[in-house]
């Protein structure tokens, strides 16, 4: 196995030497911005949403073990998980008209976020709260 790895490394080295210096350096040292720690904090809320014809955003994915799976209903104090097809209509008392509004509202929220969600099953709008990541 070690011989095979060594052979592959030697093949790569010989290929690199056939390129001009600029090409070899750019192939080996191209920075990947997405991998920088301060640029890759990950999802804050844990949902994927789409525009809902100007009336909030409709959830198409809810990620396991993210804040969207641990939301508290303000009126009852019960905990729920958001579901696909639920519609978020406001965040921190600001109406959501599309995905850009939603993204900005979530990113601009402090550590906790209050939002109104329309349940896809019964159409009821409930006020919820959750603690966001970072």
C-alpha positions in Angstrom: 0.0 0.0 0.0 2.8 2.4 0.9 4.5 1.7 -2.4 1.3 2.6 -4.3 0.9 5.9 -2.4 4.6 6.7 -3.0 4.2 5.9 -6.7 1.2 8.2 -7.0 3.1 11.0 -5.2 6.0 10.6 -7.6 3.6 10.7 -10.6 2.1 13.9 -9.3 5.5 15.5 -8.7 6.6 14.6 -12.2 3.4 16.1 -13.6 3.9 19.2 -11.6 7.4 19.7 -12.9 6.1 19.6 -16.4 3.9 22.7 -15.8 5.2 26.2 -15.6 5.9 27.5 -12.1 2.8 29.7 -12.1 0.5 26.9 -12.9 1.9 24.5 -10.3 1.7 27.2 -7.6 -1.9 28.2 -8.4 -3.0 24.5 -8.4 -1.4 23.8 -5.0 -2.1 27.1 -3.2 -5.5 28.3 -4.3 -7.2 29.7 -1.1 -10.6 28.3 -0.4 -12.6 31.1 1.2 -15.4 28.8 2.3 -13.0 26.9 4.6 -11.9 29.9 6.7 -13.2 29.5 10.2 -14.6 33.0 10.6 -16.4 32.7 7.2 -17.9 29.3 7.8 -20.0 29.5 11.0 -22.7 27.2 9.5 -26.4 27.5 9.5 -27.8 29.6 12.4 -31.4 28.4 12.4 -31.3 25.1 10.5 -33.9 25.4 7.7 -34.0 25.7 3.9 -36.8 28.0 2.8 -38.3 29.4 -0.4 -40.4 32.4 -1.2 -44.0 31.9 -0.5 -45.5 34.4 -3.1 -44.8 37.4 -0.9 -46.4 35.9 2.2 -43.4 34.8 4.2 -41.1 31.8 3.4 -42.1 28.2 3.1 -39.8 25.7 4.7 -38.6 22.9 2.4 -36.1 21.4 4.8 -35.7 21.4 8.6 -32.3 20.1 9.8 -32.1 17.7 12.7 -30.4 19.1 15.9 -30.7 22.7 14.9 -32.7 25.5 16.6 -35.6 25.0 14.2 -36.2 21.6 15.8 -36.4 23.2 19.3 -38.9 26.1 19.1 -41.1 27.2 22.0 -44.6 28.4 21.6 -44.9 31.7 23.5 -48.5 31.2 24.7 -48.2 27.7 26.0 -44.5 27.3 26.7 -44.5 23.9 24.9 -41.7 22.9 22.6 -42.2 21.9 19.0 -40.1 21.2 15.9 -40.9 23.1 12.7 -41.9 21.0 9.7 -41.6 21.1 6.0 -44.4 23.2 4.5 -44.6 25.5 7.6 -44.6 29.2 6.6 -42.6 31.8 8.6 -44.5 35.1 8.2 -42.5 37.4 10.6 -39.3 37.5 12.5 -38.8 39.8 15.5 -42.0 41.7 14.7 -40.9 42.3 11.1 -43.1 40.9 8.3 -41.2 38.5 5.9 -42.0 39.1 2.2 -39.4 36.7 0.8 -36.2 34.8 1.2 -34.0 37.9 1.3 -36.0 39.4 4.2 -35.9 36.1 6.0 -32.1 35.7 5.6 -31.5 39.3 6.8 -33.8 38.9 9.8 -32.3 35.7 11.0 -28.7 37.0 10.5 -29.6 40.2 12.2 -31.3 38.5 15.2 -29.6 38.5 18.6 -29.0 35.2 20.3 -32.7 34.5 20.5 -35.4 35.0 17.8 -39.1 35.4 18.0 -41.1 34.5 14.9 -44.6 33.8 13.7 -45.2 30.6 11.9 -48.3 29.4 10.0 -48.7 25.7 10.6 -49.2 23.9 7.3 -51.6 21.4 8.8 -54.3 23.7 10.2 -53.3 27.2 9.0 -53.0 28.5 12.6 -50.4 31.2 13.1 -48.4 30.8 16.3 -45.8 33.0 17.9 -42.6 31.0 18.6 -39.2 31.6 20.1 -35.8 29.8 19.8 -32.2 30.2 20.7 -30.0 30.6 17.6 -26.6 29.2 17.0 -23.9 31.8 17.5 
